[in-house]
Amino acid sequence: MKGAYMELKLFYRTQRDLALAINKVVDAYWIDEINEQDLLKNIQYLYENNYFRMLKNGEFPSVLHQQCGKRRLQIVKRILNANEDFLKKD
């Protein structure tokens, strides 16, 4: 699991599947399987290819709130806000 891109799909079929991928990335960072740079790249990769599932009207949909939880989504939001050009796709 070392390296910039973990084994992530390009596109996710449902918000629930996307939430599992977000959890996998953030959890890997929390247990030191990936570094900060890899965390940033993986979250950006997920957003670039699945922005239509990740944000609705600038907010995370309820499925992501339920599946990912507040702490994970705070990290994701900070990463996306640091790269505001990603948020303009919504």
C-alpha positions, 0 to 999 in steps of 0.5 A: 500500500506504499506509494502515491496511489493506493489501489483505488478505482477511477470511478465509484458506482455509489456514494457508499462505495466512495465513502469506503474508499475515503475511509480506506485512504484516511485510515491508512494515513492515521496508521502511518501506511501512507504519508501526508503527500500520499493522503493529499494525492489520493483524496484529490484523485478521488475528488477529480474523478468522483466530484459529482458524488462527493459534493452536492451544492458544496456540501457532503451528502448524508451518505458520506456523513453517515459512512465516513464520520465527522473527523474523516470528512473534516480532513477531506474538506481541508484538503479540498479547500486547500486546493479550491480549484477542485471545488469549482467543478461542482 
